Amino acid sequence: MEILRVENLTKIYGKENTMVKAIDNISFSVQKGEFVAIVGASRKW
């Protein structure tokens, strides 16, 4: 059973010449019983 679905997700930080695409058009789903973790470096602004 699908409990989470993400489609065409994009996340952009910054503005104009400092823009960074952290996530670019990703899609995924999570099924019941699966574990999901978000990992990566943190950045202080």
PyMOL Python script that loads the backbone (N, CA, C, O; Angstrom):
from pymol import cmd

cmd.read_pdbstr("""\
ATOM      1  N   MET A   1       0.845  -1.172   0.000  1.00  0.00           N
ATOM      2  CA  MET A   1       0.000   0.000   0.000  1.00  0.00           C
ATOM      3  C   MET A   1       0.897   1.244   0.000  1.00  0.00           C
ATOM      4  O   MET A   1       1.802   1.359   0.827  1.00  0.00           O
ATOM      5  N   GLU A   2       0.648   2.151  -0.909  1.00  0.00           N
ATOM      6  CA  GLU A   2       1.404   3.406  -0.991  1.00  0.00           C
ATOM      7  C   GLU A   2       0.911   4.384   0.082  1.00  0.00           C
ATOM      8  O   GLU A   2      -0.289   4.636   0.192  1.00  0.00           O
ATOM      9  N   ILE A   3       1.842   4.932   0.870  1.00  0.00           N
ATOM     10  CA  ILE A   3       1.444   5.889   1.902  1.00  0.00           C
ATOM     11  C   ILE A   3       1.939   7.300   1.616  1.00  0.00           C
ATOM     12  O   ILE A   3       1.485   8.259   2.241  1.00  0.00           O
ATOM     13  N   LEU A   4       2.875   7.432   0.664  1.00  0.00           N
ATOM     14  CA  LEU A   4       3.384   8.753   0.290  1.00  0.00           C
ATOM     15  C   LEU A   4       3.794   8.720  -1.169  1.00  0.00           C
ATOM     16  O   LEU A   4       4.443   7.776  -1.620  1.00  0.00           O
ATOM     17  N   ARG A   5       3.409   9.763  -1.911  1.00  0.00           N
ATOM     18  CA  ARG A   5       3.846   9.900  -3.296  1.00  0.00           C
ATOM     19  C   ARG A   5       4.288  11.344  -3.528  1.00  0.00           C
ATOM     20  O   ARG A   5       3.583  12.284  -3.160  1.00  0.00           O
ATOM     21  N   VAL A   6       5.441  11.507  -4.130  1.00  0.00           N
ATOM     22  CA  VAL A   6       5.966  12.821  -4.493  1.00  0.00           C
ATOM     23  C   VAL A   6       6.204  12.805  -5.995  1.00  0.00           C
ATOM     24  O   VAL A   6       6.806  11.874  -6.530  1.00  0.00           O
ATOM     25  N   GLU A   7       5.726  13.842  -6.668  1.00  0.00           N
ATOM     26  CA  GLU A   7       5.888  13.895  -8.119  1.00  0.00           C
ATOM     27  C   GLU A   7       6.441  15.245  -8.541  1.00  0.00           C
ATOM     28  O   GLU A   7       5.936  16.291  -8.134  1.00  0.00           O
ATOM     29  N   ASN A   8       7.486  15.211  -9.361  1.00  0.00           N
ATOM     30  CA  ASN A   8       8.070  16.399  -9.984  1.00  0.00           C
ATOM     31  C   ASN A   8       8.463  17.479  -8.969  1.00  0.00           C
ATOM     32  O   ASN A   8       8.148  18.655  -9.151  1.00  0.00           O
ATOM     33  N   LEU A   9       9.140  17.076  -7.920  1.00  0.00           N
ATOM     34  CA  LEU A   9       9.540  18.000  -6.859  1.00  0.00           C
ATOM     35  C   LEU A   9      10.844  18.707  -7.217  1.00  0.00           C
ATOM     36  O   LEU A   9      11.817  18.066  -7.611  1.00  0.00           O
ATOM     37  N   THR A  10      10.857  20.028  -7.077  1.00  0.00           N
ATOM     38  CA  THR A  10      12.060  20.836  -7.283  1.00  0.00           C
ATOM     39  C   THR A  10      12.193  21.784  -6.099  1.00  0.00           C
ATOM     40  O   THR A  10      11.205  22.361  -5.645  1.00  0.00           O
ATOM     41  N   LYS A  11      13.417  21.943  -5.601  1.00  0.00           N
ATOM     42  CA  LYS A  11      13.688  22.888  -4.519  1.00  0.00           C
ATOM     43  C   LYS A  11      14.875  23.744  -4.920  1.00  0.00           C
ATOM     44  O   LYS A  11      15.948  23.231  -5.237  1.00  0.00           O
ATOM     45  N   ILE A  12      14.669  25.062  -4.903  1.00  0.00           N
ATOM     46  CA  ILE A  12      15.709  26.013  -5.281  1.00  0.00           C
ATOM     47  C   ILE A  12      15.974  26.944  -4.110  1.00  0.00           C
ATOM     48  O   ILE A  12      15.047  27.486  -3.508  1.00  0.00           O
ATOM     49  N   TYR A  13      17.257  27.122  -3.792  1.00  0.00           N
ATOM     50  CA  TYR A  13      17.670  28.066  -2.761  1.00  0.00           C
ATOM     51  C   TYR A  13      18.329  29.268  -3.424  1.00  0.00           C
ATOM     52  O   TYR A  13      18.907  29.150  -4.505  1.00  0.00           O
ATOM     53  N   GLY A  14      18.242  30.416  -2.780  1.00  0.00           N
ATOM     54  CA  GLY A  14      18.917  31.608  -3.283  1.00  0.00           C
ATOM     55  C   GLY A  14      18.089  32.336  -4.327  1.00  0.00           C
ATOM     56  O   GLY A  14      16.938  31.984  -4.588  1.00  0.00           O
ATOM     57  N   LYS A  15      18.691  33.350  -4.914  1.00  0.00           N
ATOM     58  CA  LYS A  15      18.034  34.174  -5.916  1.00  0.00           C
ATOM     59  C   LYS A  15      19.012  34.500  -7.030  1.00  0.00           C
ATOM     60  O   LYS A  15      20.220  34.578  -6.809  1.00  0.00           O
ATOM     61  N   GLU A  16      18.492  34.685  -8.203  1.00  0.00           N
ATOM     62  CA  GLU A  16      19.241  35.123  -9.382  1.00  0.00           C
ATOM     63  C   GLU A  16      20.593  34.433  -9.527  1.00  0.00           C
ATOM     64  O   GLU A  16      20.631  33.237  -9.814  1.00  0.00           O
ATOM     65  N   ASN A  17      21.703  35.146  -9.339  1.00  0.00           N
ATOM     66  CA  ASN A  17      23.017  34.564  -9.602  1.00  0.00           C
ATOM     67  C   ASN A  17      23.524  33.649  -8.482  1.00  0.00           C
ATOM     68  O   ASN A  17      24.598  33.062  -8.610  1.00  0.00           O
ATOM     69  N   THR A  18      22.763  33.519  -7.380  1.00  0.00           N
ATOM     70  CA  THR A  18      23.161  32.607  -6.302  1.00  0.00           C
ATOM     71  C   THR A  18      22.215  31.410  -6.196  1.00  0.00           C
ATOM     72  O   THR A  18      22.227  30.699  -5.190  1.00  0.00           O
ATOM     73  N   MET A  19      21.401  31.183  -7.221  1.00  0.00           N
ATOM     74  CA  MET A  19      20.443  30.079  -7.185  1.00  0.00           C
ATOM     75  C   MET A  19      21.151  28.730  -7.206  1.00  0.00           C
ATOM     76  O   MET A  19      22.095  28.513  -7.966  1.00  0.00           O
ATOM     77  N   VAL A  20      20.667  27.828  -6.348  1.00  0.00           N
ATOM     78  CA  VAL A  20      21.171  26.461  -6.308  1.00  0.00           C
ATOM     79  C   VAL A  20      19.976  25.527  -6.351  1.00  0.00           C
ATOM     80  O   VAL A  20      19.081  25.625  -5.512  1.00  0.00           O
ATOM     81  N   LYS A  21      19.953  24.621  -7.321  1.00  0.00           N
ATOM     82  CA  LYS A  21      18.898  23.611  -7.379  1.00  0.00           C
ATOM     83  C   LYS A  21      19.323  22.442  -6.502  1.00  0.00           C
ATOM     84  O   LYS A  21      20.176  21.644  -6.889  1.00  0.00           O
ATOM     85  N   ALA A  22      18.732  22.346  -5.337  1.00  0.00           N
ATOM     86  CA  ALA A  22      19.061  21.265  -4.413  1.00  0.00           C
ATOM     87  C   ALA A  22      18.383  19.968  -4.843  1.00  0.00           C
ATOM     88  O   ALA A  22      18.941  18.883  -4.681  1.00  0.00           O
ATOM     89  N   ILE A  23      17.194  20.090  -5.383  1.00  0.00           N
ATOM     90  CA  ILE A  23      16.422  18.949  -5.887  1.00  0.00           C
ATOM     91  C   ILE A  23      15.846  19.371  -7.222  1.00  0.00           C
ATOM     92  O   ILE A  23      15.289  20.462  -7.346  1.00  0.00           O
ATOM     93  N   ASP A  24      15.975  18.513  -8.223  1.00  0.00           N
ATOM     94  CA  ASP A  24      15.534  18.887  -9.563  1.00  0.00           C
ATOM     95  C   ASP A  24      14.619  17.825 -10.159  1.00  0.00           C
ATOM     96  O   ASP A  24      15.079  16.823 -10.708  1.00  0.00           O
ATOM     97  N   ASN A  25      13.314  18.062 -10.042  1.00  0.00           N
ATOM     98  CA  ASN A  25      12.298  17.257 -10.717  1.00  0.00           C
ATOM     99  C   ASN A  25      12.371  15.768 -10.345  1.00  0.00           C
ATOM    100  O   ASN A  25      12.486  14.914 -11.225  1.00  0.00           O
ATOM    101  N   ILE A  26      12.303  15.461  -9.047  1.00  0.00           N
ATOM    102  CA  ILE A  26      12.325  14.058  -8.629  1.00  0.00           C
ATOM    103  C   ILE A  26      10.920  13.585  -8.297  1.00  0.00           C
ATOM    104  O   ILE A  26      10.062  14.369  -7.891  1.00  0.00           O
ATOM    105  N   SER A  27      10.705  12.302  -8.475  1.00  0.00           N
ATOM    106  CA  SER A  27       9.451  11.652  -8.114  1.00  0.00           C
ATOM    107  C   SER A  27       9.782  10.351  -7.397  1.00  0.00           C
ATOM    108  O   SER A  27      10.737   9.663  -7.758  1.00  0.00           O
ATOM    109  N   PHE A  28       8.988  10.013  -6.377  1.00  0.00           N
ATOM    110  CA  PHE A  28       9.171   8.740  -5.682  1.00  0.00           C
ATOM    111  C   PHE A  28       7.920   8.428  -4.890  1.00  0.00           C
ATOM    112  O   PHE A  28       7.064   9.290  -4.691  1.00  0.00           O
ATOM    113  N   SER A  29       7.821   7.191  -4.441  1.00  0.00           N
ATOM    114  CA  SER A  29       6.725   6.804  -3.556  1.00  0.00           C
ATOM    115  C   SER A  29       7.290   5.949  -2.436  1.00  0.00           C
ATOM    116  O   SER A  29       8.352   5.342  -2.569  1.00  0.00           O
ATOM    117  N   VAL A  30       6.559   5.913  -1.334  1.00  0.00           N
ATOM    118  CA  VAL A  30       6.936   5.121  -0.167  1.00  0.00           C
ATOM    119  C   VAL A  30       5.793   4.155   0.113  1.00  0.00           C
ATOM    120  O   VAL A  30       4.626   4.539   0.192  1.00  0.00           O
ATOM    121  N   GLN A  31       6.164   2.909   0.257  1.00  0.00           N
ATOM    122  CA  GLN A  31       5.171   1.866   0.528  1.00  0.00           C
ATOM    123  C   GLN A  31       5.064   1.615   2.029  1.00  0.00           C
ATOM    124  O   GLN A  31       6.018   1.851   2.771  1.00  0.00           O
ATOM    125  N   LYS A  32       3.919   1.142   2.470  1.00  0.00           N
ATOM    126  CA  LYS A  32       3.727   0.801   3.874  1.00  0.00           C
ATOM    127  C   LYS A  32       4.817  -0.177   4.300  1.00  0.00           C
ATOM    128  O   LYS A  32       5.072  -1.166   3.613  1.00  0.00           O
ATOM    129  N   GLY A  33       5.465   0.102   5.444  1.00  0.00           N
ATOM    130  CA  GLY A  33       6.515  -0.750   5.970  1.00  0.00           C
ATOM    131  C   GLY A  33       7.917  -0.332   5.555  1.00  0.00           C
ATOM    132  O   GLY A  33       8.891  -0.844   6.107  1.00  0.00           O
ATOM    133  N   GLU A  34       8.049   0.580   4.601  1.00  0.00           N
ATOM    134  CA  GLU A  34       9.360   1.071   4.195  1.00  0.00           C
ATOM    135  C   GLU A  34       9.810   2.197   5.113  1.00  0.00           C
ATOM    136  O   GLU A  34       8.987   2.897   5.702  1.00  0.00           O
ATOM    137  N   PHE A  35      11.121   2.364   5.228  1.00  0.00           N
ATOM    138  CA  PHE A  35      11.702   3.450   5.997  1.00  0.00           C
ATOM    139  C   PHE A  35      12.338   4.444   5.036  1.00  0.00           C
ATOM    140  O   PHE A  35      12.927   4.057   4.027  1.00  0.00           O
ATOM    141  N   VAL A  36      12.212   5.736   5.360  1.00  0.00           N
ATOM    142  CA  VAL A  36      12.755   6.793   4.508  1.00  0.00           C
ATOM    143  C   VAL A  36      13.551   7.752   5.380  1.00  0.00           C
ATOM    144  O   VAL A  36      13.133   8.088   6.488  1.00  0.00           O
ATOM    145  N   ALA A  37      14.709   8.195   4.873  1.00  0.00           N
ATOM    146  CA  ALA A  37      15.518   9.179   5.590  1.00  0.00           C
ATOM    147  C   ALA A  37      15.998  10.235   4.607  1.00  0.00           C
ATOM    148  O   ALA A  37      16.286   9.933   3.449  1.00  0.00           O
ATOM    149  N   ILE A  38      16.079  11.447   5.067  1.00  0.00           N
ATOM    150  CA  ILE A  38      16.641  12.540   4.271  1.00  0.00           C
ATOM    151  C   ILE A  38      18.009  12.858   4.865  1.00  0.00           C
ATOM    152  O   ILE A  38      18.119  13.180   6.048  1.00  0.00           O
ATOM    153  N   VAL A  39      19.042  12.765   4.046  1.00  0.00           N
ATOM    154  CA  VAL A  39      20.394  12.987   4.535  1.00  0.00           C
ATOM    155  C   VAL A  39      21.110  14.014   3.659  1.00  0.00           C
ATOM    156  O   VAL A  39      20.783  14.192   2.486  1.00  0.00           O
ATOM    157  N   GLY A  40      22.069  14.666   4.244  1.00  0.00           N
ATOM    158  CA  GLY A  40      22.858  15.632   3.495  1.00  0.00           C
ATOM    159  C   GLY A  40      23.383  16.700   4.432  1.00  0.00           C
ATOM    160  O   GLY A  40      22.983  16.795   5.593  1.00  0.00           O
ATOM    161  N   ALA A  41      24.269  17.484   3.908  1.00  0.00           N
ATOM    162  CA  ALA A  41      24.871  18.542   4.709  1.00  0.00           C
ATOM    163  C   ALA A  41      23.878  19.662   4.971  1.00  0.00           C
ATOM    164  O   ALA A  41      23.070  20.007   4.108  1.00  0.00           O
ATOM    165  N   SER A  42      23.946  20.223   6.163  1.00  0.00           N
ATOM    166  CA  SER A  42      23.192  21.425   6.476  1.00  0.00           C
ATOM    167  C   SER A  42      24.033  22.626   6.121  1.00  0.00           C
ATOM    168  O   SER A  42      25.263  22.571   6.140  1.00  0.00           O
ATOM    169  N   ARG A  43      23.377  23.681   5.805  1.00  0.00           N
ATOM    170  CA  ARG A  43      24.117  24.903   5.465  1.00  0.00           C
ATOM    171  C   ARG A  43      23.524  26.065   6.238  1.00  0.00           C
ATOM    172  O   ARG A  43      22.312  26.278   6.213  1.00  0.00           O
ATOM    173  N   LYS A  44      24.360  26.805   6.914  1.00  0.00           N
ATOM    174  CA  LYS A  44      23.902  28.009   7.597  1.00  0.00           C
ATOM    175  C   LYS A  44      23.918  29.161   6.607  1.00  0.00           C
ATOM    176  O   LYS A  44      24.889  29.340   5.871  1.00  0.00           O
ATOM    177  N   TRP A  45      22.868  29.926   6.586  1.00  0.00           N
ATOM    178  CA  TRP A  45      22.772  31.060   5.652  1.00  0.00           C
ATOM    179  C   TRP A  45      23.247  32.275   6.330  1.00  0.00           C
ATOM    180  O   TRP A  45      23.256  33.352   5.733  1.00  0.00           O
TER     181      TRP A  45
END
""", "prot")
cmd.dss("prot")
cmd.show_as("cartoon", "prot")
cmd.util.cbc("prot")
cmd.orient("prot")
